[in-house]
Amino acid sequence: MTEVTDETFAREVLGSDVPVLVDFTASWCAPCRMIAPVLAEIAAEKEGELKVVSLDVDANPQTQAAYAVLSMPTLMVFRNGEPQRSVVGARPKRRLLQEFEDVI
């Protein structure tokens, strides 16, 4: 998984040719640490058709505020530079893929 920042978000996420799953995360967030391995699996399995990135909300408050992210983890899929869907909280891999399947 790639880490993005306020400075790289537009290039890595909004300018991506493939859909991007953004993990809005924080180091102090236990559910965020639980879902990280699941997201790494998804990134490996969907390589080339889906980009998976993480954004530390504490270090990147501009992007967090721009997308009104208030709870972690928030997972948001972007396609063609626009947010398509978001979910809050950790989920098993299968359920997560089901929730995003029509926007990936």
C-alpha positions as CSV (number, residue, x, y, z in Angstrom):
1,M,0.0,0.0,0.0
2,T,1.2,3.5,-0.8
3,E,1.0,6.3,1.7
4,V,-0.3,9.6,0.4
5,T,-0.2,13.1,1.9
6,D,-2.0,16.4,1.5
7,E,0.7,17.2,-1.1
8,T,0.4,14.0,-3.1
9,F,-3.3,13.3,-2.8
10,A,-4.3,15.1,-6.0
11,R,-1.7,13.3,-8.1
12,E,-2.0,9.8,-6.6
13,V,-5.7,9.7,-6.0
14,L,-7.6,12.3,-8.0
15,G,-5.4,11.8,-11.1
16,S,-5.3,8.0,-11.1
17,D,-6.3,6.1,-14.2
18,V,-7.7,3.3,-12.0
19,P,-10.1,3.5,-9.0
20,V,-8.5,4.2,-5.7
21,L,-9.4,2.9,-2.3
22,V,-8.3,5.4,0.3
23,D,-7.8,4.3,3.9
24,F,-8.1,7.4,6.1
25,T,-6.3,6.1,9.1
26,A,-4.5,7.2,12.3
27,S,-1.7,5.5,14.3
28,W,-3.7,5.5,17.5
29,C,-6.7,3.8,15.8
30,A,-6.9,0.0,16.8
31,P,-9.5,-0.8,14.1
32,C,-7.2,0.8,11.5
33,R,-4.4,-1.5,12.5
34,M,-6.8,-4.5,12.3
35,I,-7.9,-3.6,8.7
36,A,-4.4,-2.8,7.4
37,P,-3.5,-6.4,6.5
38,V,-6.9,-6.9,4.8
39,L,-6.2,-3.8,2.7
40,A,-2.7,-5.0,1.8
41,E,-4.3,-8.3,0.5
42,I,-6.8,-6.4,-1.6
43,A,-4.0,-4.2,-3.0
44,A,-2.0,-7.3,-4.0
45,E,-5.1,-9.1,-5.5
46,K,-6.4,-6.1,-7.4
47,E,-3.1,-4.8,-8.6
48,G,-3.5,-3.0,-11.9
49,E,-7.3,-2.6,-11.5
50,L,-7.4,-0.9,-8.1
51,K,-4.9,1.2,-6.2
52,V,-5.0,1.1,-2.4
53,V,-3.5,4.0,-0.5
54,S,-3.5,5.2,3.1
55,L,-3.6,8.7,4.5
56,D,-2.7,9.5,8.1
57,V,-5.3,12.0,9.1
58,D,-3.3,13.4,12.0
59,A,-0.4,14.4,9.6
60,N,-2.7,15.4,6.7
61,P,-5.6,17.5,8.1
62,Q,-6.4,19.3,4.8
63,T,-7.4,16.2,2.9
64,Q,-9.3,14.9,6.0
65,A,-11.2,18.1,6.3
66,A,-11.9,18.4,2.5
67,Y,-13.7,15.0,2.6
68,A,-15.3,15.5,6.0
69,V,-13.7,12.4,7.5
70,L,-14.5,12.3,11.2
71,S,-14.1,8.6,12.2
72,M,-11.3,6.2,11.5
73,P,-11.0,4.0,9.6
74,T,-12.9,5.6,6.8
75,L,-12.5,3.8,3.5
76,M,-13.4,5.8,0.4
77,V,-13.3,4.8,-3.2
78,F,-12.5,7.4,-5.8
79,R,-13.0,7.0,-9.5
80,N,-12.2,9.6,-12.1
81,G,-11.2,12.0,-9.4
82,E,-14.5,11.8,-7.6
83,P,-15.5,10.0,-4.4
84,Q,-17.9,7.2,-5.2
85,R,-18.6,5.5,-1.9
86,S,-17.3,5.5,1.7
87,V,-17.7,3.2,4.7
88,V,-16.6,3.7,8.3
89,G,-15.1,1.0,10.4
90,A,-13.2,-2.2,9.9
91,R,-14.9,-5.1,8.0
92,P,-13.9,-8.6,6.8
93,K,-12.3,-8.6,3.3
94,R,-15.3,-10.3,1.7
95,R,-17.8,-7.8,3.0
96,L,-15.6,-4.9,2.2
97,L,-15.2,-6.1,-1.4
98,Q,-19.0,-6.6,-1.6
99,E,-19.7,-3.1,-0.4
100,F,-17.4,-1.6,-3.1
101,E,-17.9,-4.1,-5.9
102,D,-20.0,-1.8,-8.1
103,V,-17.7,1.2,-7.9
104,I,-14.3,-0.6,-8.3
